[in-house]
């Protein structure tokens, strides 16, 4: 049986407001960390119930902008998702993050 892994953007409570202000689409995120967490947990449960392996990938406010710049990406949902999926792939493939 093949298990599909999905990278899911994850935030630490102490970083949420800082990241939200940093993202060009931050106004689209939930107003509070608690609201975001409730929605994220529901989304994760739905994916797992669908047979997917969910890898929660922390977005670090110091490292993520560096990664975006190195890839020529903007600070938005597309970049967050690309980063999360790359890290999920590396986790599942057993490769180290670089």
Residue pairs with C-beta under 8 A, 6 or more apart in sequence:
3 51
3 52
3 53
4 51
4 52
4 53
5 52
5 53
5 54
5 55
5 88
5 89
5 91
5 92
6 47
6 52
6 53
6 54
6 55
6 85
6 88
7 55
7 57
7 81
7 83
7 84
7 85
7 86
7 87
7 88
7 89
8 40
8 43
8 44
8 47
8 54
8 55
8 56
8 57
8 84
8 88
9 57
9 59
9 80
9 81
9 83
9 84
10 40
10 56
10 57
10 58
10 59
10 84
11 19
11 33
11 36
11 58
11 59
12 58
13 33
13 37
15 59
15 60
15 61
16 32
16 33
16 36
17 33
18 61
19 26
19 59
19 61
19 64
20 26
20 29
22 61
22 65
22 75
23 29
23 75
23 76
23 77
23 80
24 74
24 75
24 76
25 76
25 77
28 77
29 36
30 36
30 39
44 54
44 56
47 54
48 54
53 92
55 84
55 87
55 88
55 91
55 92
57 83
57 84
57 87
57 88
59 80
59 83
59 84
64 75
64 79
64 80
64 83
65 75
67 73
67 83
68 74
68 75
68 79
68 83
71 79
71 82
73 79
73 82
87 97
89 95
90 96
90 97
